[in-house]
């Protein structure tokens, strides 16, 4: 059929009448991201904050998947239900990560655990961990985990202030939806993307089956604006690292390519891109 029409094959994920026929006619279909392109997961919770597995166990699972790096991004202190870590606990956890990385170097393993956290964006847009401690991290994810029913103007001000913080690299599950349980909070996605572009903030494609946020439509909009994204699992158990396949599928529906997804990049390039 495609040969008869004089078109290159169009991947099934693109067949949504969003310009794929014109792109095919002009020979500019995207080279869609694949699961094998992903070099690491930057949103994984350890037993330090109530996850099931130790950092060493998570690292072993990441190595088994062929990853080059793994970001440990435990919850922080405002989220007590998740046993969120305070500044002192984060520093102690970081010491454990540094010791594990030292062992990997001694063993000649090309693998690095990155020190991260998922800080809470408070109602006024400030964060629940001091900036000087956040500066000690390799990366910082910020997310909204409370006050979901804020009016649009207040919610956007809250997000903008967090994204303007020079310590914040990534916004997790950017619209807050949980499928069949909770709708998106009030958010102007176009404005969110513009702020992300201006501040260099990366937006997450959360692979957790109940989230899949960003949506495919928002992924495509981010790509068109040049906003970089990251595909993470939000794993709280090492078995959940396999959720990556759902996030990659979502990214493919949004036309995402390797250049759009920062955790498809080598470690040195990734670290240069982070704030």
VEXVEXGU-944086 format. One record per residue: x, z, y of N, C-alpha, C in turn; residue in three letters; chain. Coordinates in pm, whole numbers. Example, Ala and Ser with C-alpha at 12.3 -4.5 7.8 and 13.67 -1.06 7.14 Angstrom:
! VEXVEXGU-944086
> 1319; 780; -569; 1230; 780; -450; 1320; 780; -330; ala; A
> 1285; 708; -225; 1367; 714; -106; 1290; 787; 3; ser; A
//
This chain:
! VEXVEXGU-944086
> 83; 0; -120; 0; 0; 0; 86; 0; 125; unk; A
> 188; 89; 127; 274; 94; 245; 350; -36; 263; unk; A
> 397; -95; 152; 470; -222; 161; 380; -333; 215; unk; A
> 255; -332; 169; 161; -433; 217; 136; -420; 366; unk; A
> 131; -295; 413; 109; -269; 555; 236; -283; 638; unk; A
> 350; -295; 571; 476; -307; 644; 519; -176; 707; unk; A
> 484; -65; 639; 517; 67; 692; 608; 142; 595; unk; A
> 697; 228; 648; 769; 319; 559; 672; 425; 506; unk; A
> 709; 483; 392; 626; 589; 332; 614; 707; 427; unk; A
> 494; 759; 445; 468; 872; 534; 447; 996; 448; unk; A
> 528; 1100; 465; 510; 1222; 385; 367; 1276; 398; unk; A
> 312; 1327; 291; 172; 1374; 293; 143; 1474; 404; unk; A
> 240; 1562; 435; 216; 1666; 536; 188; 1607; 675; unk; A
> 231; 1483; 698; 214; 1422; 830; 83; 1345; 844; unk; A
> 8; 1331; 739; -110; 1243; 741; -231; 1317; 800; unk; A
> -222; 1342; 930; -325; 1420; 1000; -375; 1349; 1125; unk; A
> -340; 1220; 1142; -379; 1142; 1260; -326; 1207; 1387; unk; A
> -199; 1246; 1384; -133; 1304; 1501; -20; 1214; 1552; unk; A
> -33; 1085; 1529; 69; 992; 1578; 164; 943; 1472; unk; A
> 137; 978; 1345; 232; 941; 1239; 234; 790; 1213; unk; A
> 120; 721; 1231; 119; 576; 1210; 204; 506; 1316; unk; A
> 187; 546; 1440; 269; 487; 1547; 416; 516; 1524; unk; A
> 447; 640; 1481; 587; 676; 1455; 644; 591; 1342; unk; A
> 562; 568; 1239; 608; 485; 1128; 632; 342; 1173; unk; A
> 542; 287; 1255; 557; 150; 1304; 683; 134; 1388; unk; A
> 722; 242; 1456; 840; 239; 1543; 966; 291; 1473; unk; A
> 953; 318; 1342; 1065; 367; 1261; 1125; 495; 1318; unk; A
> 1039; 587; 1358; 1087; 714; 1412; 1014; 833; 1349; unk; A
> 982; 822; 1223; 928; 936; 1151; 1035; 1046; 1141; unk; A
> 996; 1172; 1150; 1094; 1280; 1141; 1151; 1294; 1000; unk; A
> 1275; 1342; 992; 1335; 1381; 864; 1298; 1528; 841; unk; A
> 1190; 1551; 772; 1131; 1684; 765; 1225; 1784; 699; unk; A
> 1217; 1908; 751; 1293; 2019; 694; 1258; 2036; 547; unk; A
> 1355; 2075; 465; 1332; 2104; 325; 1382; 2244; 294; unk; A
> 1331; 2302; 187; 1370; 2438; 152; 1520; 2449; 128; unk; A
> 1581; 2346; 73; 1724; 2349; 47; 1808; 2350; 175; unk; A
> 1746; 2319; 288; 1817; 2319; 416; 1836; 2460; 472; unk; A
> 1757; 2555; 427; 1758; 2689; 483; 1881; 2765; 434; unk; A
> 1958; 2819; 527; 2084; 2886; 495; 2073; 3038; 494; unk; A
> 1961; 3092; 540; 1944; 3236; 543; 1809; 3275; 599; unk; A
> 1773; 3399; 577; 1645; 3455; 621; 1677; 3566; 720; unk; A
> 1615; 3562; 838; 1648; 3658; 943; 1543; 3767; 963; unk; A
> 1442; 3773; 878; 1339; 3876; 895; 1311; 3939; 760; unk; A
> 1393; 4038; 726; 1382; 4107; 598; 1393; 4257; 624; unk; A
> 1305; 4335; 563; 1299; 4479; 582; 1359; 4550; 460; unk; A
> 1439; 4652; 487; 1508; 4724; 380; 1445; 4862; 357; unk; A
> 1498; 4934; 260; 1449; 5069; 230; 1477; 5166; 344; unk; A
> 1558; 5127; 440; 1579; 5213; 557; 1449; 5236; 633; unk; A
> 1360; 5137; 637; 1236; 5155; 715; 1111; 5152; 626; unk; A
> 1127; 5182; 498; 1011; 5187; 412; 993; 5066; 323; unk; A
> 1081; 4967; 336; 1082; 4857; 240; 1124; 4911; 104; unk; A
> 1110; 4829; 1; 1134; 4875; -135; 1282; 4876; -170; unk; A
> 1356; 4775; -125; 1492; 4753; -174; 1600; 4794; -76; unk; A
> 1714; 4833; -131; 1831; 4863; -48; 1887; 4735; 12; unk; A
> 1973; 4751; 111; 2036; 4634; 172; 2122; 4561; 69; unk; A
> 2192; 4636; -15; 2276; 4573; -118; 2191; 4491; -214; unk; A
> 2075; 4543; -253; 1988; 4468; -343; 1934; 4342; -278; unk; A
> 1898; 4351; -151; 1849; 4234; -79; 1958; 4130; -64; unk; A
> 2080; 4176; -37; 2193; 4084; -24; 2219; 4011; -155; unk; A
> 2212; 4083; -266; 2233; 4021; -397; 2127; 3914; -423; unk; A
> 2002; 3943; -386; 1894; 3846; -405; 1915; 3723; -316; unk; A
> 1964; 3745; -193; 1991; 3634; -102; 2105; 3547; -156; unk; A
> 2208; 3611; -207; 2319; 3537; -268; 2270; 3453; -385; unk; A
> 2182; 3510; -464; 2128; 3438; -580; 2048; 3315; -537; unk; A
> 1992; 3319; -417; 1919; 3204; -364; 2012; 3101; -301; unk; A
> 2140; 3132; -293; 2236; 3040; -233; 2248; 3050; -83; unk; A
> 2200; 3159; -26; 2207; 3176; 119; 2350; 3206; 164; unk; A
> 2377; 3171; 290; 2505; 3202; 353; 2497; 3331; 434; unk; A
> 2376; 3369; 472; 2359; 3490; 553; 2219; 3547; 532; unk; A
> 2206; 3674; 567; 2078; 3743; 557; 2067; 3839; 674; unk; A
> 1956; 3832; 746; 1934; 3921; 859; 1845; 4037; 821; unk; A
> 1897; 4159; 833; 1817; 4279; 808; 1754; 4320; 940; unk; A
> 1623; 4318; 944; 1551; 4340; 1071; 1445; 4448; 1052; unk; A
> 1492; 4570; 1032; 1401; 4681; 1008; 1316; 4712; 1130; unk; A
> 1197; 4765; 1106; 1109; 4809; 1214; 1174; 4923; 1292; unk; A
> 1129; 4940; 1414; 1184; 5045; 1500; 1079; 5153; 1528; unk; A
> 1118; 5252; 1604; 1056; 5385; 1600; 908; 5393; 1640; unk; A
> 859; 5302; 1726; 718; 5310; 1766; 626; 5292; 1645; unk; A
> 669; 5212; 1548; 585; 5182; 1433; 608; 5287; 1325; unk; A
> 549; 5404; 1347; 573; 5516; 1256; 518; 5490; 1117; unk; A
> 409; 5415; 1108; 350; 5388; 978; 446; 5312; 888; unk; A
> 542; 5239; 948; 644; 5165; 873; 777; 5240; 871; unk; A
> 775; 5368; 909; 897; 5449; 911; 1005; 5385; 999; unk; A
> 962; 5339; 1117; 1052; 5271; 1208; 1173; 5355; 1246; unk; A
> 1286; 5288; 1266; 1413; 5355; 1291; 1435; 5380; 1439; unk; A
> 1496; 5493; 1471; 1537; 5519; 1609; 1680; 5471; 1628; unk; A
> 1734; 5495; 1748; 1867; 5443; 1781; 1975; 5496; 1687; unk; A
> 1974; 5625; 1659; 2076; 5682; 1571; 2066; 5626; 1430; unk; A
> 1945; 5611; 1380; 1927; 5556; 1245; 1974; 5411; 1238; unk; A
> 1945; 5334; 1342; 1992; 5195; 1344; 2144; 5188; 1339; unk; A
> 2209; 5277; 1413; 2355; 5276; 1412; 2410; 5316; 1275; unk; A
> 2348; 5411; 1210; 2393; 5449; 1076; 2370; 5336; 977; unk; A
> 2256; 5270; 988; 2230; 5156; 901; 2331; 5044; 924; unk; A
> 2367; 5022; 1051; 2465; 4918; 1083; 2600; 4947; 1019; unk; A
> 2636; 5074; 1010; 2761; 5110; 943; 2758; 5069; 796; unk; A
> 2643; 5088; 733; 2629; 5044; 594; 2645; 4893; 582; unk; A
> 2584; 4820; 675; 2596; 4673; 673; 2741; 4631; 691; unk; A
> 2812; 4694; 783; 2951; 4658; 806; 3036; 4686; 683; unk; A
> 3008; 4794; 611; 3082; 4824; 489; 3053; 4720; 381; unk; A
> 2929; 4679; 367; 2895; 4576; 270; 2963; 4443; 304; unk; A
> 2967; 4409; 432; 3034; 4285; 474; 3183; 4292; 445; unk; A
> 3242; 4409; 462; 3385; 4427; 430; 3408; 4401; 282; unk; A
> 3318; 4451; 198; 3330; 4429; 54; 3318; 4281; 19; unk; A
> 3225; 4210; 87; 3210; 4067; 61; 3339; 3993; 97; unk; A
> 3402; 4029; 209; 3526; 3962; 249; 3636; 3988; 146; unk; A
> 3645; 4113; 99; 3747; 4146; 1; 3726; 4070; -130; unk; A
> 3600; 4044; -162; 3568; 3971; -286; 3572; 3820; -267; unk; A
> 3600; 3776; -144; 3609; 3633; -117; 3475; 3562; -113; unk; A
> 3368; 3635; -89; 3235; 3575; -86; 3204; 3524; 55; unk; A
> 3155; 3402; 61; 3118; 3341; 188; 2973; 3379; 220; unk; A
> 2954; 3506; 255; 2821; 3558; 279; 2831; 3671; 381; unk; A
> 2735; 3674; 474; 2735; 3774; 580; 2596; 3834; 596; unk; A
> 2592; 3967; 603; 2468; 4036; 639; 2469; 4054; 791; unk; A
> 2363; 4012; 856; 2354; 4024; 1001; 2273; 4149; 1038; unk; A
> 2320; 4218; 1141; 2255; 4339; 1188; 2144; 4301; 1286; unk; A
> 2022; 4331; 1248; 1910; 4300; 1335; 1806; 4411; 1332; unk; A
> 1699; 4391; 1404; 1586; 4483; 1400; 1464; 4410; 1454; unk; A
> 1348; 4462; 1420; 1222; 4410; 1475; 1166; 4516; 1567; unk; A
> 1200; 4504; 1695; 1156; 4603; 1791; 1010; 4577; 1828; unk; A
> 946; 4680; 1878; 807; 4672; 1919; 796; 4642; 2068; unk; A
> 712; 4545; 2100; 683; 4516; 2240; 571; 4611; 2283; unk; A
> 604; 4703; 2369; 506; 4803; 2413; 407; 4740; 2511; unk; A
> 306; 4814; 2550; 197; 4758; 2628; 242; 4697; 2761; unk; A
> 350; 4753; 2819; 398; 4701; 2948; 507; 4596; 2932; unk; A
> 537; 4556; 2808; 638; 4453; 2785; 778; 4508; 2765; unk; A
> 796; 4639; 2779; 926; 4698; 2747; 939; 4713; 2595; unk; A
> 1058; 4749; 2551; 1086; 4761; 2408; 1108; 4907; 2372; unk; A
> 1093; 4939; 2245; 1100; 5080; 2204; 1239; 5125; 2160; unk; A
> 1341; 5041; 2183; 1480; 5077; 2156; 1563; 5046; 2281; unk; A
> 1656; 5134; 2312; 1738; 5118; 2432; 1821; 4990; 2425; unk; A
> 1835; 4925; 2540; 1907; 4799; 2546; 2051; 4812; 2498; unk; A
> 2115; 4926; 2526; 2256; 4938; 2486; 2271; 4938; 2334; unk; A
> 2170; 4986; 2261; 2174; 4982; 2114; 2138; 4841; 2066; unk; A
> 2042; 4777; 2131; 2009; 4640; 2095; 2129; 4548; 2114; unk; A
> 2211; 4576; 2212; 2329; 4493; 2237; 2430; 4500; 2122; unk; A
> 2419; 4602; 2039; 2510; 4617; 1925; 2465; 4535; 1804; unk; A
> 2346; 4476; 1812; 2292; 4396; 1701; 2345; 4253; 1707; unk; A
> 2342; 4187; 1592; 2372; 4044; 1590; 2254; 3963; 1643; unk; A
> 2135; 4016; 1625; 2016; 3949; 1676; 1905; 4052; 1687; unk; A
> 1806; 4022; 1772; 1692; 4112; 1792; 1563; 4030; 1783; unk; A
> 1475; 4073; 1696; 1339; 4020; 1689; 1248; 4117; 1763; unk; A
> 1156; 4064; 1841; 1057; 4149; 1909; 918; 4103; 1868; unk; A
> 830; 4199; 1844; 696; 4163; 1802; 591; 4258; 1855; unk; A
> 470; 4209; 1863; 355; 4290; 1903; 289; 4345; 1778; unk; A
> 279; 4479; 1772; 220; 4546; 1656; 111; 4645; 1697; unk; A
> 64; 4636; 1823; -36; 4730; 1872; -110; 4668; 1990; unk; A
> -222; 4731; 2028; -300; 4688; 2146; -327; 4538; 2142; unk; A
> -388; 4493; 2032; -409; 4350; 2013; -523; 4294; 2099; unk; A
> -605; 4381; 2158; -722; 4332; 2230; -702; 4328; 2381; unk; A
> -578; 4324; 2425; -548; 4312; 2568; -609; 4183; 2625; unk; A
> -654; 4186; 2750; -696; 4062; 2816; -579; 3964; 2827; unk; A
> -610; 3837; 2840; -510; 3731; 2838; -398; 3753; 2939; unk; A
> -433; 3782; 3065; -330; 3796; 3168; -234; 3910; 3135; unk; A
> -288; 4021; 3087; -202; 4134; 3053; -114; 4103; 2932; unk; A
> -172; 4036; 2833; -95; 4003; 2713; 17; 3905; 2745; unk; A
> -11; 3808; 2830; 93; 3712; 2865; 204; 3778; 2948; unk; A
> 165; 3869; 3037; 267; 3943; 3112; 353; 4027; 3020; unk; A
> 290; 4085; 2922; 361; 4167; 2821; 464; 4082; 2746; unk; A
> 421; 3966; 2698; 511; 3877; 2625; 622; 3823; 2714; unk; A
> 587; 3785; 2835; 687; 3729; 2927; 798; 3828; 2957; unk; A
> 761; 3953; 2979; 862; 4054; 3010; 956; 4074; 2891; unk; A
> 900; 4076; 2771; 984; 4093; 2652; 1077; 3974; 2634; unk; A
> 1026; 3854; 2653; 1106; 3734; 2632; 1215; 3719; 2738; unk; A
> 1192; 3778; 2855; 1293; 3773; 2962; 1406; 3872; 2938; unk; A
> 1386; 3967; 2846; 1492; 4063; 2816; 1608; 3990; 2750; unk; A
> 1729; 3999; 2804; 1842; 3924; 2748; 1880; 3965; 2606; unk; A
> 1829; 4079; 2558; 1860; 4122; 2422; 1768; 4058; 2317; unk; A
> 1656; 4004; 2359; 1556; 3953; 2263; 1588; 3808; 2229; unk; A
> 1606; 3783; 2100; 1636; 3648; 2052; 1513; 3576; 1998; unk; A
> 1427; 3651; 1927; 1318; 3590; 1850; 1189; 3668; 1875; unk; A
> 1078; 3597; 1885; 945; 3660; 1885; 885; 3640; 1747; unk; A
> 852; 3751; 1681; 795; 3742; 1546; 646; 3715; 1552; unk; A
> 598; 3642; 1448; 455; 3605; 1435; 390; 3597; 1574; unk; A
> 421; 3490; 1649; 397; 3489; 1794; 253; 3500; 1841; unk; A
> 154; 3466; 1759; 16; 3481; 1806; -56; 3596; 1736; unk; A
> 10; 3661; 1641; -44; 3783; 1582; -154; 3767; 1480; unk; A
> -186; 3644; 1443; -299; 3627; 1352; -264; 3677; 1211; unk; A
> -364; 3728; 1141; -355; 3754; 997; -476; 3686; 935; unk; A
> -451; 3588; 853; -558; 3502; 803; -665; 3583; 730; unk; A
> -791; 3554; 762; -909; 3617; 703; -919; 3767; 733; unk; A
> -836; 3814; 826; -841; 3956; 861; -842; 3978; 1012; unk; A
> -757; 3906; 1084; -747; 3929; 1228; -720; 3797; 1298; unk; A
> -799; 3768; 1403; -776; 3648; 1483; -653; 3667; 1571; unk; A
> -607; 3558; 1628; -497; 3565; 1724; -535; 3659; 1839; unk; A
> -436; 3730; 1892; -463; 3801; 2017; -471; 3699; 2129; unk; A
> -517; 3741; 2245; -532; 3649; 2358; -393; 3600; 2401; unk; A
> -370; 3470; 2384; -240; 3414; 2419; -259; 3268; 2460; unk; A
> -195; 3230; 2570; -194; 3092; 2615; -70; 3026; 2556; unk; A
> -88; 2950; 2449; 26; 2900; 2374; 114; 2808; 2460; unk; A
> 54; 2725; 2543; 134; 2639; 2629; 224; 2719; 2721; unk; A
> 170; 2825; 2777; 250; 2913; 2864; 357; 2985; 2784; unk; A
> 322; 3030; 2664; 418; 3096; 2577; 536; 3003; 2547; unk; A
> 507; 2878; 2517; 613; 2782; 2487; 700; 2756; 2610; unk; A
> 639; 2750; 2726; 717; 2728; 2849; 811; 2844; 2875; unk; A
> 763; 2966; 2856; 850; 3084; 2875; 962; 3084; 2772; unk; A
> 929; 3048; 2648; 1032; 3040; 2545; 1140; 2939; 2582; unk; A
> 1098; 2826; 2634; 1196; 2724; 2675; 1283; 2774; 2790; unk; A
> 1222; 2840; 2886; 1296; 2888; 3003; 1392; 3001; 2969; unk; A
> 1354; 3085; 2876; 1436; 3203; 2843; 1526; 3180; 2722; unk; A
> 1509; 3067; 2654; 1588; 3042; 2533; 1545; 3126; 2415; unk; A
> 1421; 3175; 2417; 1371; 3259; 2309; 1323; 3172; 2192; unk; A
> 1357; 3214; 2073; 1321; 3143; 1951; 1188; 3197; 1900; unk; A
> 1102; 3109; 1851; 973; 3150; 1798; 974; 3143; 1645; unk; A
> 913; 3242; 1584; 915; 3252; 1439; 802; 3175; 1374; unk; A
> 835; 3109; 1263; 736; 3062; 1167; 740; 3164; 1055; unk; A
> 640; 3249; 1050; 638; 3360; 954; 578; 3310; 823; unk; A
> 657; 3320; 715; 618; 3264; 586; 522; 3351; 507; unk; A
> 497; 3472; 555; 410; 3562; 479; 274; 3493; 462; unk; A
> 220; 3485; 341; 100; 3404; 317; -17; 3437; 407; unk; A
> -32; 3566; 444; -144; 3605; 529; -121; 3571; 676; unk; A
> 1; 3530; 711; 30; 3503; 852; 45; 3352; 878; unk; A
> 148; 3289; 825; 177; 3149; 853; 161; 3118; 1002; unk; A
> 228; 3197; 1080; 218; 3195; 1226; 361; 3186; 1281; unk; A
> 392; 3073; 1340; 313; 2974; 1409; 231; 2884; 1315; unk; A
> 119; 2833; 1368; 41; 2735; 1296; 110; 2599; 1305; unk; A
> 65; 2504; 1224; 124; 2371; 1227; 107; 2304; 1364; unk; A
> -9; 2322; 1425; -34; 2261; 1556; 63; 2318; 1661; unk; A
> 85; 2448; 1656; 176; 2510; 1753; 322; 2475; 1724; unk; A
> 357; 2455; 1597; 492; 2412; 1562; 520; 2275; 1624; unk; A
> 426; 2184; 1610; 443; 2050; 1666; 456; 2057; 1818; unk; A
> 376; 2142; 1882; 385; 2157; 2028; 521; 2213; 2068; unk; A
> 571; 2311; 1991; 703; 2368; 2021; 811; 2262; 2006; unk; A
> 803; 2185; 1900; 903; 2079; 1877; 906; 1981; 1995; unk; A
> 788; 1940; 2039; 781; 1843; 2150; 842; 1899; 2277; unk; A
> 837; 2033; 2295; 892; 2095; 2415; 1040; 2133; 2399; unk; A
> 1094; 2113; 2279; 1233; 2149; 2257; 1256; 2297; 2235; unk; A
> 1151; 2371; 2198; 1164; 2514; 2170; 1209; 2530; 2026; unk; A
> 1317; 2606; 2006; 1370; 2626; 1872; 1288; 2730; 1796; unk; A
> 1288; 2716; 1664; 1210; 2804; 1577; 1297; 2854; 1463; unk; A
> 1246; 2954; 1391; 1313; 3010; 1274; 1208; 3034; 1168; unk; A
> 1239; 2999; 1043; 1147; 3021; 932; 1192; 3148; 860; unk; A
> 1110; 3253; 867; 1142; 3382; 807; 1034; 3423; 709; unk; A
> 1069; 3516; 619; 970; 3561; 520; 900; 3691; 558; unk; A
> 962; 3773; 644; 906; 3906; 673; 899; 3988; 545; unk; A
> 995; 3968; 455; 991; 4030; 323; 1009; 4181; 332; unk; A
> 928; 4254; 257; 943; 4398; 240; 985; 4432; 96; unk; A
> 1007; 4329; 16; 1051; 4343; -123; 1130; 4217; -156; unk; A
> 1235; 4229; -234; 1320; 4114; -260; 1243; 3999; -325; unk; A
> 1138; 4028; -401; 1057; 3921; -461; 990; 3835; -354; unk; A
> 970; 3892; -235; 901; 3818; -129; 992; 3718; -57; unk; A
> 1120; 3717; -89; 1206; 3614; -34; 1159; 3474; -74; unk; A
> 1088; 3465; -186; 1037; 3336; -232; 925; 3283; -143; unk; A
> 870; 3368; -56; 766; 3322; 35; 817; 3212; 129; unk; A
> 949; 3197; 136; 1006; 3095; 224; 939; 2959; 204; unk; A
> 903; 2928; 81; 845; 2797; 54; 719; 2772; 136; unk; A
> 642; 2878; 164; 520; 2861; 243; 553; 2831; 389; unk; A
> 654; 2899; 442; 695; 2872; 580; 751; 2732; 597; unk; A
> 828; 2687; 498; 882; 2551; 505; 768; 2450; 500; unk; A
> 670; 2474; 415; 555; 2383; 409; 482; 2378; 542; unk; A
> 468; 2494; 606; 402; 2499; 737; 485; 2422; 840; unk; A
> 616; 2441; 837; 703; 2372; 931; 696; 2220; 912; unk; A
> 690; 2175; 788; 680; 2032; 762; 550; 1974; 818; unk; A
> 443; 2049; 810; 316; 2002; 867; 325; 1991; 1019; unk; A
> 417; 2066; 1078; 439; 2059; 1222; 552; 1967; 1264; unk; A
> 595; 1879; 1173; 697; 1777; 1202; 837; 1836; 1224; unk; A
> 863; 1956; 1180; 991; 2021; 1210; 1104; 1960; 1128; unk; A
> 1219; 1948; 1193; 1341; 1897; 1131; 1449; 2004; 1137; unk; A
> 1562; 1977; 1072; 1669; 2077; 1067; 1713; 2121; 1205; unk; A
> 1718; 2031; 1299; 1764; 2067; 1433; 1668; 2161; 1502; unk; A
> 1542; 2164; 1461; 1442; 2250; 1523; 1447; 2393; 1471; unk; A
> 1509; 2413; 1354; 1501; 2541; 1281; 1640; 2604; 1276; unk; A
> 1659; 2716; 1347; 1794; 2768; 1363; 1855; 2822; 1235; unk; A
> 1772; 2866; 1139; 1832; 2917; 1016; 1854; 2806; 913; unk; A
> 1850; 2681; 961; 1903; 2569; 884; 2042; 2533; 934; unk; A
> 2095; 2612; 1027; 2225; 2586; 1087; 2332; 2673; 1022; unk; A
> 2459; 2628; 1024; 2569; 2714; 978; 2576; 2841; 1061; unk; A
> 2637; 2946; 1003; 2640; 3077; 1068; 2701; 3072; 1207; unk; A
> 2815; 3006; 1222; 2882; 3003; 1354; 2792; 2939; 1460; unk; A
> 2723; 2832; 1423; 2634; 2765; 1517; 2513; 2852; 1548; unk; A
> 2463; 2920; 1446; 2351; 3012; 1465; 2386; 3122; 1565; unk; A
> 2501; 3185; 1546; 2541; 3297; 1632; 2563; 3250; 1776; unk; A
> 2609; 3129; 1794; 2625; 3076; 1929; 2491; 3059; 1998; unk; A
> 2388; 3025; 1922; 2256; 2999; 1981; 2182; 3127; 2018; unk; A
> 2211; 3237; 1947; 2143; 3361; 1977; 2187; 3413; 2113; unk; A
> 2099; 3484; 2181; 2129; 3532; 2317; 2249; 3624; 2318; unk; A
//
